[in-house]
Amino acid sequence: MPPKAKFTREEIISAALKITRLNGINAVTARELGSELGSSARPIFTVFQSMEEVQHEIRKAARDVYKNYIKKGLSELISFKGVGTAYIQFAQEESKLFQLLFMEEIKTTPSLSNVLSIIDENHEEILLSVEKLYGLDKENSYKLYQHLWIYTHGIATLCATKVCEFKEEEISEMLTEVCLSILHKMKAGEVK
């Protein structure tokens, strides 16, 4: 008969996520996780087969945290701008989770045309918000989304790595300027 689990799956994942938030996923070792739970490492392996399985669950939990930021952004009056702002806010407030989800090397490098669908499970919902908000066809909506994601990702990366600090008003102004500039070029037929 297998030993009775001392901690639930959720308690272990919560402790692992706490460690990740403070020090990154590489800090989540069996010993550190046991210490966070006030135990040895042994009880972890009554629930999980390996630390790789724990890391997989940490990534899922991090995506859930991120998804809540995006949901909040999509509920804003200007939803696409809300998403960009939420993405940067996630990088500012959850820098280690941002680094885990958006700054780790991907084994197979995706092309620009499909990177958003690979790295962000919210991409369809975000794309729809662009189409509705600006009355663009799918192709131009995707182009606008790509341009703004690249720009927003740059700001978010600067925030997540503590290279540069941005005020909320600065972010709002910068995103608006870039978005309006690209929209202007699209409407003038200058973006192919």
GUMI-650941 format. One record per atom (N, C-alpha, C): residue number from 1; atom name; z negated, y negated, x. Coordinates in Angstrom, 1 decimal. Example, Ala and Ser with C-alpha at 12.3 -4.5 7.8 and 13.67 -1.06 7.14 Angstrom:
GUMI-650941
  num  atomo       w       v       u
    1      N    -7.8     5.7    13.2
    1     CA    -7.8     4.5    12.3
    1      C    -7.8     3.3    13.2
    2      N    -7.1     2.2    12.8
    2     CA    -7.1     1.1    13.7
    2      C    -7.9     0.0    12.9
***
This chain:
GUMI-650941
  num  atomo       w       v       u
    1      N     0.0     1.2     0.8
    1     CA     0.0     0.0     0.0
    1      C     0.0    -1.3     0.9
    2      N     1.0    -2.2     0.7
    2     CA     1.0    -3.4     1.5
    2      C    -0.2    -4.3     1.3
    3      N    -0.6    -5.1     2.3
    3     CA    -1.7    -6.0     2.1
    3      C    -1.5    -7.0     1.1
    4      N    -2.5    -7.4     0.4
    4     CA    -2.4    -8.4    -0.6
    4      C    -2.2    -9.8     0.0
    5      N    -1.3   -10.6    -0.5
    5     CA    -1.0   -11.9     0.0
    5      C    -2.2   -12.8    -0.1
    6      N    -2.5   -13.5     1.0
    6     CA    -3.6   -14.5     1.0
    6      C    -3.2   -15.8     0.4
    7      N    -1.9   -16.1     0.6
    7     CA    -1.3   -17.4     0.2
    7      C    -0.1   -17.1    -0.7
    8      N     0.2   -17.9    -1.6
    8     CA     1.5   -17.8    -2.4
    8      C     2.6   -18.3    -1.6
    9      N     3.8   -17.9    -2.0
    9     CA     5.1   -18.4    -1.4
    9      C     5.1   -19.9    -1.4
   10      N     4.7   -20.5    -2.6
   10     CA     4.8   -21.9    -2.8
   10      C     3.8   -22.6    -1.8
   11      N     2.6   -22.1    -1.6
   11     CA     1.6   -22.7    -0.7
   11      C     2.2   -22.7     0.7
   12      N     2.8   -21.6     1.1
   12     CA     3.3   -21.5     2.5
   12      C     4.5   -22.5     2.7
   13      N     5.4   -22.5     1.7
   13     CA     6.5   -23.5     1.8
   13      C     6.0   -24.9     1.8
   14      N     5.0   -25.2     1.0
   14     CA     4.5   -26.6     1.0
   14      C     3.9   -27.0     2.3
   15      N     3.1   -26.0     2.9
   15     CA     2.6   -26.3     4.3
   15      C     3.7   -26.4     5.3
   16      N     4.7   -25.6     5.2
   16     CA     5.8   -25.7     6.2
   16      C     6.6   -27.0     6.0
   17      N     6.7   -27.4     4.8
   17     CA     7.4   -28.7     4.5
   17      C     6.6   -29.9     5.1
   18      N     5.3   -29.8     4.9
   18     CA     4.4   -30.8     5.5
   18      C     4.5   -31.0     7.0
   19      N     4.6   -29.8     7.7
   19     CA     4.8   -29.8     9.1
   19      C     6.1   -30.4     9.5
   20      N     7.1   -30.0     8.7
   20     CA     8.5   -30.5     9.0
   20      C     8.6   -32.0     8.8
   21      N     7.9   -32.5     7.8
   21     CA     8.0   -34.0     7.5
   21      C     7.3   -34.7     8.6
   22      N     6.3   -34.2     9.3
   22     CA     5.7   -34.9    10.4
   22      C     6.4   -34.7    11.7
   23      N     6.8   -33.5    12.0
   23     CA     7.3   -33.2    13.4
   23      C     8.6   -32.5    13.5
   24      N     9.3   -32.3    12.4
   24     CA    10.6   -31.6    12.4
   24      C    10.5   -30.1    12.2
   25      N    11.6   -29.5    11.9
   25     CA    11.6   -28.1    11.6
   25      C    11.2   -27.2    12.8
   26      N    11.5   -27.7    14.0
   26     CA    11.2   -26.9    15.2
   26      C     9.7   -26.8    15.5
   27      N     9.0   -27.6    14.8
   27     CA     7.5   -27.6    15.0
   27      C     6.9   -26.5    14.1
   28      N     7.7   -26.0    13.2
   28     CA     7.2   -25.0    12.2
   28      C     7.3   -23.6    12.9
   29      N     6.1   -23.2    13.5
   29     CA     6.0   -21.9    14.1
   29      C     5.0   -21.1    13.2
   30      N     5.0   -19.8    13.4
   30     CA     4.0   -19.0    12.7
   30      C     2.6   -19.5    12.9
   31      N     2.3   -19.7    14.2
   31     CA     0.9   -20.2    14.6
   31      C     0.6   -21.5    14.0
   32      N     1.5   -22.5    14.0
   32     CA     1.3   -23.8    13.5
   32      C     1.2   -23.7    11.9
   33      N     1.9   -22.9    11.3
   33     CA     1.9   -22.7     9.9
   33      C     0.5   -22.1     9.5
   34      N     0.1   -21.1    10.2
   34     CA    -1.2   -20.5    10.0
   34      C    -2.3   -21.5    10.1
   35      N    -2.2   -22.3    11.2
   35     CA    -3.2   -23.4    11.4
   35      C    -3.2   -24.4    10.2
   36      N    -2.1   -24.8     9.7
   36     CA    -2.0   -25.7     8.6
   36      C    -2.7   -25.1     7.4
   37      N    -2.5   -23.8     7.2
   37     CA    -3.1   -23.1     6.1
   37      C    -4.6   -22.7     6.3
   38      N    -5.1   -23.0     7.5
   38     CA    -6.5   -22.6     7.8
   38      C    -6.6   -21.1     8.0
   39      N    -5.6   -20.5     8.6
   39     CA    -5.6   -19.1     8.8
   39      C    -4.9   -18.7    10.1
   40      N    -4.8   -17.4    10.3
   40     CA    -4.0   -16.9    11.4
   40      C    -2.5   -16.9    10.8
   41      N    -1.6   -16.5    11.7
   41     CA    -0.2   -16.4    11.3
   41      C     0.1   -15.2    10.4
   42      N    -0.8   -14.2    10.5
   42     CA    -0.5   -12.9     9.9
   42      C    -0.2   -13.0     8.4
   43      N    -1.0   -13.8     7.6
   43     CA    -0.8   -13.8     6.1
   43      C     0.6   -14.3     5.7
   44      N     1.3   -15.1     6.6
   44     CA     2.6   -15.6     6.3
   44      C     3.6   -14.4     6.2
   45      N     3.4   -13.4     7.0
   45     CA     4.3   -12.3     7.0
   45      C     4.0   -11.2     6.0
   46      N     3.0   -11.5     5.1
   46     CA     2.9   -10.6     3.9
   46      C     3.8   -11.2     2.8
   47      N     4.2   -12.4     2.9
   47     CA     5.1   -13.0     1.9
   47      C     6.5   -13.2     2.4
   48      N     6.7   -13.5     3.7
   48     CA     8.0   -13.7     4.3
   48      C     8.3   -12.6     5.4
   49      N     9.5   -12.2     5.5
   49     CA     9.9   -11.2     6.4
   49      C    10.0   -11.8     7.9
   50      N    10.4   -13.1     8.0
   50     CA    10.6   -13.7     9.3
   50      C    10.4   -15.2     9.2
   51      N    10.3   -15.9    10.3
   51     CA    10.3   -17.4    10.3
   51      C    11.7   -17.9     9.9
   52      N    12.7   -17.2    10.1
   52     CA    14.1   -17.6     9.7
   52      C    14.1   -17.8     8.2
   53      N    13.4   -16.9     7.5
   53     CA    13.3   -16.9     6.0
   53      C    12.5   -18.2     5.6
   54      N    11.4   -18.5     6.3
   54     CA    10.6   -19.7     6.1
   54      C    11.5   -20.9     6.3
   55      N    12.2   -21.0     7.4
   55     CA    13.1   -22.1     7.6
   55      C    14.2   -22.3     6.5
   56      N    14.7   -21.2     6.0
   56     CA    15.6   -21.3     4.9
   56      C    15.0   -21.9     3.7
   57      N    13.8   -21.5     3.4
   57     CA    13.0   -22.1     2.3
   57      C    12.7   -23.6     2.5
   58      N    12.4   -24.0     3.8
   58     CA    12.2   -25.4     4.1
   58      C    13.4   -26.2     3.8
   59      N    14.6   -25.7     4.2
   59     CA    15.8   -26.4     3.9
   59      C    16.0   -26.6     2.4
   60      N    15.8   -25.5     1.6
   60     CA    15.9   -25.6     0.2
   60      C    14.9   -26.7    -0.4
   61      N    13.7   -26.7     0.1
   61     CA    12.7   -27.6    -0.4
   61      C    13.1   -29.1     0.0
   62      N    13.7   -29.2     1.2
   62     CA    14.1   -30.6     1.7
   62      C    15.3   -31.0     0.8
   63      N    16.2   -30.1     0.4
   63     CA    17.3   -30.5    -0.5
   63      C    16.8   -30.9    -1.8
   64      N    15.7   -30.3    -2.3
   64     CA    15.1   -30.7    -3.6
   64      C    14.6   -32.1    -3.5
   65      N    13.9   -32.4    -2.4
   65     CA    13.4   -33.8    -2.2
   65      C    14.5   -34.8    -2.2
   66      N    15.6   -34.5    -1.4
   66     CA    16.7   -35.3    -1.3
   66      C    17.4   -35.5    -2.7
   67      N    17.5   -34.4    -3.5
   67     CA    18.1   -34.5    -4.8
   67      C    17.4   -35.4    -5.7
   68      N    16.1   -35.5    -5.6
   68     CA    15.3   -36.5    -6.4
   68      C    15.6   -37.9    -6.1
   69      N    15.9   -38.2    -4.8
   69     CA    16.3   -39.5    -4.4
   69      C    17.6   -39.9    -5.0
   70      N    18.6   -38.9    -4.9
   70     CA    19.9   -39.2    -5.5
   70      C    19.9   -39.3    -7.0
   71      N    19.1   -38.5    -7.6
   71     CA    18.9   -38.6    -9.1
   71      C    18.5   -40.0    -9.5
   72      N    17.5   -40.5    -8.7
   72     CA    17.0   -41.9    -8.9
   72      C    18.1   -42.9    -8.7
   73      N    18.9   -42.7    -7.6
   73     CA    20.0   -43.6    -7.4
   73      C    21.1   -43.6    -8.5
   74      N    21.4   -42.5    -9.0
   74     CA    22.4   -42.3   -10.0
   74      C    21.9   -43.0   -11.3
   75      N    20.6   -43.2   -11.5
   75     CA    20.1   -43.8   -12.7
   75      C    20.1   -45.3   -12.7
   76      N    20.4   -45.8   -11.5
   76     CA    20.5   -47.3   -11.4
   76      C    21.7   -47.9   -12.2
   77      N    21.6   -49.1   -12.5
   77     CA    22.7   -49.8   -13.3
   77      C    24.0   -49.7   -12.5
   78      N    24.0   -50.0   -11.2
   78     CA    25.2   -49.8   -10.4
   78      C    25.0   -48.5    -9.7
   79      N    25.3   -47.4   -10.3
   79     CA    24.9   -46.0    -9.8
   79      C    25.4   -45.7    -8.4
   80      N    26.6   -46.1    -8.1
   80     CA    27.1   -45.7    -6.7
   80      C    26.4   -46.5    -5.7
   81      N    26.1   -47.7    -5.9
   81     CA    25.2   -48.5    -4.9
   81      C    23.8   -47.9    -4.9
   82      N    23.3   -47.5    -6.1
   82     CA    22.0   -46.9    -6.1
   82      C    22.0   -45.6    -5.3
   83      N    23.0   -44.8    -5.3
   83     CA    23.1   -43.6    -4.5
   83      C    23.0   -44.0    -3.0
   84      N    23.8   -44.9    -2.6
   84     CA    23.8   -45.4    -1.2
   84      C    22.5   -45.9    -0.7
   85      N    21.9   -46.6    -1.6
   85     CA    20.5   -47.2    -1.3
   85      C    19.5   -46.0    -1.2
   86      N    19.6   -45.1    -2.1
   86     CA    18.7   -43.9    -2.2
   86      C    18.9   -43.1    -0.9
   87      N    20.1   -42.9    -0.5
   87     CA    20.4   -42.1     0.7
   87      C    19.7   -42.7     1.9
   88      N    19.8   -44.1     2.1
   88     CA    19.2   -44.8     3.2
   88      C    17.7   -44.7     3.0
   89      N    17.2   -44.9     1.8
   89     CA    15.7   -44.8     1.5
   89      C    15.2   -43.5     1.9
   90      N    15.9   -42.4     1.6
   90     CA    15.5   -41.0     2.0
   90      C    15.4   -41.0     3.5
   91      N    16.4   -41.5     4.2
   91     CA    16.3   -41.5     5.7
   91      C    15.1   -42.3     6.3
   92      N    14.8   -43.4     5.6
   92     CA    13.7   -44.2     6.0
   92      C    12.3   -43.5     5.7
   93      N    12.2   -43.0     4.6
   93     CA    10.9   -42.4     4.1
   93      C    10.7   -41.0     4.5
   94      N    11.8   -40.3     4.7
   94     CA    11.7   -38.8     5.0
   94      C    12.6   -38.5     6.2
   95      N    12.3   -39.3     7.3
   95     CA    13.3   -39.2     8.4
   95      C    13.5   -37.8     9.0
   96      N    12.4   -37.0     9.1
   96     CA    12.6   -35.6     9.6
   96      C    13.4   -34.7     8.7
   97      N    13.2   -34.9     7.3
   97     CA    14.0   -34.2     6.4
   97      C    15.5   -34.6     6.4
   98      N    15.7   -35.9     6.6
   98     CA    17.0   -36.4     6.7
   98      C    17.7   -35.8     7.9
   99      N    17.0   -35.8     9.0
   99     CA    17.6   -35.3    10.3
   99      C    17.9   -33.8    10.1
  100      N    17.0   -33.1     9.4
  100     CA    17.2   -31.6     9.1
  100      C    18.5   -31.4     8.3
  101      N    18.7   -32.2     7.2
  101     CA    19.8   -32.0     6.3
  101      C    21.1   -32.6     6.8
  102      N    21.1   -33.8     7.5
  102     CA    22.3   -34.5     7.8
  102      C    22.6   -34.8     9.2
  103      N    21.7   -34.3    10.1
  103     CA    21.9   -34.6    11.5
  103      C    21.9   -33.4    12.4
  104      N    21.9   -32.2    11.8
  104     CA    22.0   -31.0    12.6
  104      C    23.5   -30.6    12.8
  105      N    23.8   -30.0    13.9
  105     CA    25.2   -29.6    14.1
  105      C    25.6   -28.5    13.2
  106      N    26.8   -28.6    12.7
  106     CA    27.3   -27.6    11.7
  106      C    28.2   -26.6    12.6
  107      N    28.0   -25.3    12.3
  107     CA    28.8   -24.3    13.1
  107      C    30.3   -24.5    13.1
  108      N    30.8   -24.7    11.9
  108     CA    32.3   -25.0    11.8
  108      C    32.5   -26.4    11.3
  109      N    33.1   -27.2    12.1
  109     CA    33.3   -28.6    11.8
  109      C    34.2   -28.8    10.6
  110      N    33.7   -29.4     9.5
  110     CA    34.6   -29.6     8.4
  110      C    35.5   -30.8     8.6
  111      N    36.6   -30.9     7.9
  111     CA    37.5   -32.0     7.9
  111      C    36.9   -33.1     7.1
  112      N    37.4   -34.3     7.3
  112     CA    37.0   -35.5     6.5
  112      C    37.2   -35.2     5.0
  113      N    38.3   -34.5     4.6
  113     CA    38.6   -34.3     3.2
  113      C    37.6   -33.4     2.5
  114      N    36.9   -32.6     3.2
  114     CA    35.9   -31.7     2.5
  114      C    34.5   -31.8     3.0
  115      N    34.2   -32.7     3.9
  115     CA    32.8   -32.8     4.4
  115      C    31.8   -33.1     3.4
  116      N    32.1   -33.9     2.4
  116     CA    31.1   -34.3     1.4
  116      C    30.7   -33.1     0.5
  117      N    31.7   -32.3     0.2
  117     CA    31.4   -31.1    -0.6
  117      C    30.5   -30.1     0.2
  118      N    30.7   -30.1     1.5
  118     CA    29.9   -29.1     2.3
  118      C    28.5   -29.6     2.6
  119      N    28.3   -30.9     2.8
  119     CA    27.0   -31.3     3.2
  119      C    26.1   -31.8     2.0
  120      N    26.7   -32.1     0.9
  120     CA    26.0   -32.7    -0.2
  120      C    26.3   -32.0    -1.6
  121      N    25.4   -31.3    -2.1
  121     CA    25.7   -30.6    -3.3
  121      C    25.7   -31.5    -4.5
  122      N    25.4   -32.8    -4.3
  122     CA    25.5   -33.8    -5.4
  122      C    26.8   -34.5    -5.4
  123      N    27.7   -34.1    -4.6
  123     CA    29.0   -34.9    -4.4
  123      C    29.8   -35.0    -5.7
  124      N    29.9   -34.0    -6.5
  124     CA    30.7   -34.2    -7.7
  124      C    30.1   -35.2    -8.7
  125      N    28.8   -35.2    -8.8
  125     CA    28.1   -36.2    -9.7
  125      C    28.3   -37.6    -9.1
  126      N    28.2   -37.7    -7.8
  126     CA    28.4   -39.0    -7.2
  126      C    29.8   -39.5    -7.4
  127      N    30.8   -38.6    -7.2
  127     CA    32.2   -39.0    -7.4
  127      C    32.5   -39.4    -8.8
  128      N    31.9   -38.7    -9.8
  128     CA    32.1   -39.1   -11.2
  128      C    31.5   -40.5   -11.4
  129      N    30.4   -40.8   -10.8
  129     CA    29.8   -42.2   -10.9
  129      C    30.8   -43.2   -10.4
  130      N    31.5   -42.9    -9.3
  130     CA    32.5   -43.9    -8.8
  130      C    33.6   -44.1    -9.7
  131      N    34.2   -43.0   -10.2
  131     CA    35.3   -43.0   -11.2
  131      C    34.9   -43.9   -12.4
  132      N    33.7   -43.6   -13.0
  132     CA    33.3   -44.4   -14.2
  132      C    33.0   -45.8   -13.9
  133      N    32.3   -46.1   -12.8
  133     CA    31.9   -47.4   -12.5
  133      C    33.1   -48.4   -12.2
  134      N    34.0   -47.9   -11.4
  134     CA    35.1   -48.7   -10.9
  134      C    36.4   -48.5   -11.6
  135      N    36.5   -47.5   -12.5
  135     CA    37.8   -47.2   -13.2
  135      C    38.9   -46.8   -12.3
  136      N    38.5   -46.1   -11.2
  136     CA    39.5   -45.6   -10.3
  136      C    39.9   -44.2   -10.6
  137      N    41.1   -43.8   -10.2
  137     CA    41.5   -42.4   -10.3
  137      C    40.7   -41.6    -9.3
  138      N    40.8   -40.2    -9.4
  138     CA    40.0   -39.3    -8.6
  138      C    40.3   -39.5    -7.1
  139      N    41.6   -39.7    -6.7
  139     CA    41.9   -39.9    -5.3
  139      C    41.3   -41.1    -4.7
  140      N    41.5   -42.3    -5.4
  140     CA    40.9   -43.5    -4.9
  140      C    39.4   -43.5    -4.9
  141      N    38.8   -42.9    -5.9
  141     CA    37.4   -42.7    -6.0
  141      C    36.8   -42.0    -4.8
  142      N    37.5   -40.9    -4.4
  142     CA    37.1   -40.1    -3.3
  142      C    37.2   -40.9    -2.0
  143      N    38.3   -41.7    -1.9
  143     CA    38.5   -42.5    -0.7
  143      C    37.3   -43.6    -0.5
  144      N    37.0   -44.2    -1.7
  144     CA    35.9   -45.2    -1.7
  144      C    34.6   -44.5    -1.3
  145      N    34.4   -43.3    -1.9
  145     CA    33.2   -42.6    -1.6
  145      C    33.1   -42.2    -0.1
  146      N    34.2   -41.7     0.4
  146     CA    34.2   -41.4     1.9
  146      C    33.9   -42.6     2.8
  147      N    34.6   -43.7     2.5
  147     CA    34.3   -44.9     3.3
  147      C    32.9   -45.3     3.2
  148      N    32.4   -45.4     2.0
  148     CA    31.0   -45.9     1.9
  148      C    30.0   -44.9     2.4
  149      N    30.3   -43.6     2.3
  149     CA    29.4   -42.6     2.8
  149      C    29.3   -42.7     4.4
  150      N    30.4   -42.9     5.0
  150     CA    30.5   -43.0     6.5
  150      C    29.6   -44.2     6.9
  151      N    29.8   -45.3     6.2
  151     CA    29.1   -46.5     6.5
  151      C    27.6   -46.3     6.2
  152      N    27.3   -45.8     5.0
  152     CA    25.9   -45.6     4.6
  152      C    25.2   -44.6     5.6
  153      N    25.9   -43.5     6.0
  153     CA    25.4   -42.5     6.9
  153      C    25.0   -43.2     8.2
  154      N    25.8   -44.1     8.6
  154     CA    25.5   -44.8     9.9
  154      C    24.2   -45.6     9.8
  155      N    24.0   -46.3     8.7
  155     CA    22.8   -47.1     8.5
  155      C    21.6   -46.1     8.4
  156      N    21.8   -45.0     7.6
  156     CA    20.7   -44.1     7.4
  156      C    20.3   -43.4     8.7
  157      N    21.3   -43.1     9.6
  157     CA    21.0   -42.5    10.9
  157      C    20.2   -43.4    11.8
  158      N    20.6   -44.7    11.8
  158     CA    19.9   -45.7    12.5
  158      C    18.4   -45.8    12.1
  159      N    18.2   -45.6    10.8
  159     CA    16.9   -45.7    10.2
  159      C    16.1   -44.4    10.5
  160      N    16.7   -43.3    10.4
  160     CA    16.0   -42.0    10.6
  160      C    15.6   -41.8    12.0
  161      N    16.4   -42.4    12.9
  161     CA    16.0   -42.2    14.4
  161      C    15.3   -43.4    14.9
  162      N    14.9   -44.3    14.0
  162     CA    14.1   -45.5    14.4
  162      C    14.8   -46.4    15.4
  163      N    16.1   -46.4    15.4
  163     CA    16.9   -47.2    16.3
  163      C    16.9   -48.6    15.8
  164      N    17.0   -48.8    14.5
  164     CA    17.1   -50.1    13.9
  164      C    16.3   -50.1    12.5
  165      N    15.8   -51.2    12.2
  165     CA    15.1   -51.4    10.9
  165      C    15.9   -52.3    10.0
  166      N    16.0   -52.0     8.8
  166     CA    16.7   -52.8     7.8
  166      C    15.8   -53.2     6.6
  167      N    16.0   -54.4     6.2
  167     CA    15.2   -54.8     5.0
  167      C    16.1   -54.4     3.7
  168      N    15.4   -54.2     2.6
  168     CA    16.1   -53.8     1.4
  168      C    17.3   -54.7     1.0
  169      N    17.0   -56.0     1.2
  169     CA    18.0   -57.0     0.8
  169      C    19.2   -56.9     1.8
  170      N    19.0   -56.7     3.0
  170     CA    20.1   -56.5     4.0
  170      C    20.9   -55.3     3.6
  171      N    20.3   -54.2     3.3
  171     CA    21.1   -53.0     2.9
  171      C    21.9   -53.3     1.7
  172      N    21.3   -53.9     0.7
  172     CA    22.0   -54.2    -0.6
  172      C    23.2   -55.1    -0.3
  173      N    23.0   -56.1     0.5
  173     CA    24.1   -57.0     0.8
  173      C    25.2   -56.3     1.6
  174      N    24.8   -55.5     2.6
  174     CA    25.8   -54.9     3.4
  174      C    26.7   -53.9     2.6
  175      N    26.0   -53.1     1.7
  175     CA    26.7   -52.1     0.9
  175      C    27.7   -52.8    -0.1
  176      N    27.2   -53.9    -0.6
  176     CA    28.0   -54.6    -1.6
  176      C    29.3   -55.2    -0.9
  177      N    29.1   -55.8     0.3
  177     CA    30.2   -56.4     1.0
  177      C    31.3   -55.4     1.4
  178      N    30.8   -54.3     1.9
  178     CA    31.8   -53.2     2.3
  178      C    32.5   -52.6     1.1
  179      N    31.7   -52.4     0.0
  179     CA    32.3   -51.8    -1.2
  179      C    33.4   -52.7    -1.8
  180      N    33.0   -54.0    -2.0
  180     CA    33.9   -55.0    -2.6
  180      C    35.1   -55.2    -1.7
  181      N    35.0   -55.2    -0.4
  181     CA    36.1   -55.3     0.5
  181      C    37.1   -54.1     0.3
  182      N    36.6   -52.9     0.3
  182     CA    37.5   -51.8     0.1
  182      C    38.1   -51.8    -1.3
  183      N    37.3   -52.1    -2.3
  183     CA    37.9   -52.2    -3.6
  183      C    39.0   -53.2    -3.7
  184      N    38.8   -54.4    -3.1
  184     CA    39.8   -55.5    -3.1
  184      C    41.1   -54.9    -2.4
  185      N    41.0   -54.2    -1.3
  185     CA    42.2   -53.7    -0.6
  185      C    42.8   -52.6    -1.5
  186      N    42.1   -51.8    -2.2
  186     CA    42.6   -50.8    -3.0
  186      C    43.4   -51.4    -4.2
  187      N    42.9   -52.4    -4.8
  187     CA    43.5   -53.1    -5.9
  187      C    44.8   -53.9    -5.5
  188      N    44.8   -54.3    -4.2
  188     CA    45.9   -55.0    -3.6
  188      C    47.0   -54.0    -3.1
  189      N    46.6   -52.7    -3.2
  189     CA    47.6   -51.7    -2.7
  189      C    47.6   -51.5    -1.2
  190      N    46.6   -52.0    -0.5
  190     CA    46.6   -52.0     0.9
  190      C    45.9   -50.7     1.5
  191      N    45.2   -50.0     0.6
  191     CA    44.6   -48.7     1.1
  191      C    45.5   -47.6     0.5
  192      N    46.0   -46.8     1.4
  192     CA    46.9   -45.7     1.0
  192      C    46.2   -44.4     1.0
***
